Amino acid sequence: MTQKQLTRLNNKLQRQLIKLFHDSGLPNHFNHYGNKEFTNYQRISLIILFRKSKKSIRNFLEELIETKWPSWLGLNKIPKRSTFHDWLMVFGTALIRKLIKLVTDTNNLKIVAIDGTGIQSNFRSPYYEKRRKDFKLKTKRPYNKLDIIVDTDRKKHILDYSFLLKNRSDTLVGKKLIKKLKFKRVKIVADKGYPDYAYEILAKANQNNFISPPKDYKGKCKHNNFKRLRKERNYQSNKKVYNRRPIVESVISSIKRVHDTRLRSQLPFMKKREMGWHILLYNIRMNVKFDDGCSESEQTQINYFFVIVVFFVIPDRA
C-alpha cells in the first residue's frame, strides 16, 4: 500500500485522532490476556465520535454502520451497548486531562481570557416543566459550574478548565486556575466578576499581567484606594487588549450550541468525565478547523502507525 493510498484514507478528524493516540503513548491493549477485539485507539476514537454525534449510545451504534468510520478505524464488528458503556468507565479524568494537554497548543501565548458559566444536567422535557408550572411547582435542576481559560489569539483552545458539581463564585475558582498556570509573560483578561486584588499578585508570581475593570462599590464597602487606582490604570492602559475578552464568551457559546452540552450522566464522576470529553472534542475541532496540513515527518509517523494497525493489529478478514 503506497503512501498516497494511505493518505487518502485519512480525513482531517481521523488524522487528529491518530496523532492524539500516537502522542499519548498508550498501549494497544491494557490487558495481556483475554479479549483483544478492540484497541485503545478504536475505543478513544469511538468515544470522541459518540460525543460529537449528540446521540444516545443505542442510536449512535445503530447508525455507525452506515458511515465509513468502521472501515477507517478497522473495526471487525460494531461494539455492543454494554461494551461501549464499559469503555466510558475505563478512561478516568486524569487520562482525559492528559489527552487534552496533547491536543492543546500552548506555544506563543500572548493574551488569554477567563470566565465561568453554568452547564445543564439531567435535561427534562418541556412538557414536564409545563405540567410542573401548571401545578405551581418549581422545577429544580442540578447546577454544574464550568470555568475555562481560553487562548484568544490563535486556535481559541481551552488551555485549562475547572468543573464543579455545584455553584461556586468566579473569584474562588479563578484563583485556583491562575495558580495552576505554567505559562509566563501572558496577559490575562477578565470581566468585573473578578474584583479581588489578589489576582494581580497571583498573576505576577508567574510574570503575567491580570487585566480586569475595577468594580464600582458605590460606597457599600471599603476598599484599598491605592490598589484600586493601580488596577484602574492597568485597565486603562490595556483597553485594546481587553477588547479580546469577548472571545471567551464565543467559546462558551460554541460549547453549548455546537456541542449541545447537556450532561446526561447521573453519577458525579461520570459527569466530570463527560465534560472532559467535550473539552477534548472542542480542542480537536479547533485543530481540524485551523489544520493547514501536516509536515512530512508527522505524515510519515501517521502512515507508519496506520500500517501497523492495518497489517499487525487488525486480523485478516478473509
C-alpha positions, 0 to 999 in steps of 0.5 A: 500500500503506497503512501498516497493510498494511505493518505487518502484514507485519512480525513482531517478528524481521523488524522487528529485522532491518530496523532492524539493516540500516537502522542499519548503513548498508550498501549494497544491493549491494557490487558495481556490476556483475554479479549483483544477485539478492540484497541485503545485507539478504536475505543478513544476514537469511538468515544470522541465520535459518540460525543460529537454525534449528540446521540444516545449510545443505542442510536449512535451504534445503530447508525455507525454502520452506515458511515465509513468510520468502521472501515477507517478505524478497522473495526471487525464488528460494531461494539455492543451497548454494554461494551461501549458503556464499559469503555466510558468507565475505563478512561478516568479524568486524569487520562482525559486531562492528559489527552487534552494537554496533547491536543492543546497548543500552548506555544506563543501565548500572548493574551488569554481570557477567563470566565465561568458559566453554568452547564445543564444536567439531567435535561427534562422535557418541556412538557414536564416543566409545563405540567410542573408550572401548571401545578405551581411547582418549581422545577429544580435542576442540578447546577454544574459550574464550568470555568475555562481559560481560553487562548484568544489569539490563535486556535481559541483552545481551552488551555485549562478548565475547572468543573464543579458539581455545584455553584461556586463564585468566579473569584474562588475558582479563578484563583485556583486556575491562575495558580495552576498556570505554567505559562509566563509573560501572558496577559490575562483578561477578565470581566468585573466578576473578578474584583479581588486584588489578589489576582494581580499578585497571583498573576505576577508570581508567574510574570503575567499581567491580570487585566480586569475593570475595577468594580464600582462599590458605590460606597457599600464597602471599603476598599484599598484606594491605592490598589484600586487606582493601580488596577484602574490604570492597568485597565486603562492602559490595556483597553485594546487588549481587553477588547479580546475578552469577548472571545471567551464568551464565543467559546462558551457559546460554541460549547453549548450550541455546537456541542449541545452540552447537556450532561446526561450522566447521573453519577458525579464522576461520570459527569466530570468525565463527560465534560472532559470529553467535550473539552477534548472534542472542542480542542480537536475541532479547533485543530481540524478547523485551523489544520493547514496540513501536516509536515512530512515527518508527522505524515510519515509517523501517521502512515507508519502507525496506520500500517501497523494497525492495518497489517499487525493489529487488525486480523485478516478478514478473509 
